[in-house]
Structures are given as structure tokens and as C-alpha cells.
Amino acid sequence: LVSGHTMNDVDKISLLVGVAEDMAIDCDHLCQMLDDLGSNASSHLRIQICQHLFSRLVDRENFEDVEAKLSKEEIARLRIELGALWSYSDKNPTGHYRLNLARPMDRNLA
């Protein structure tokens, strides 16, 4: 889906956002998507894909597999982009979360 060589990064993200709304995937599938992008994929594209699919993951407890595919800088940027969603656990939704509803990821969590 995202490895099409004739599409630019913006088109790939737009397609993914449209399809991801009804998607449920596991971390293995996300890892495969990152592998399919190849070594020429920009960090921005890799982070955007992870960001848009993070809320669709059915096994976030295995996200360390995805982290292994990302650089330290990409992980740090992803954490910033995800905001409260990064630390939220739908299996144990206790605790206090400060949400900024101006941010798409925080609105998604709310």
C-alpha cells in the first residue's frame, strides 16, 4: 500500500489516512510496512505511517518490535507527535492525561 514507487510521500500518507480509518492491524504488519518502504524512505514518512497507524494497533504491547525498525531519533519524534496517546493503555485506562484537543492525536484519544 505505501511502498508504491510512483507516489510521493504526501500521496502515500493521504492514501493511508483514508484507508486506516477502518483498519485494525498488529505490530507485525506495521513492521512489514516499514520494511516494504525500503531504505530510501524518509524519516518523516516512516514517522507519519507509525503515527497514523498507532491508534489502530491491536497489540501495542508488542510495539517494541516496531521500535526496533526505527532510529532513536525517529522514536523520539514519534513520541512527541503521539503525545498522550503514546503512554495511554486501553487495557488499563487509569491515570491522568493532559490532552490538547488542538492536536489530532490527542483528539483521537479523547
Buried (B, 14 or more C-beta within 10 A) or exposed (E): EBBEEEBEBEEBBEBBEEEBEEBEBBBEBBBBBBEEBEEEBEEEBBBBBBBBBBBBBEEBEBBEEBBEBBEEEBBEBBEEBBBBBBEBEEEEEEEEEEBEEEBBBBEBBE
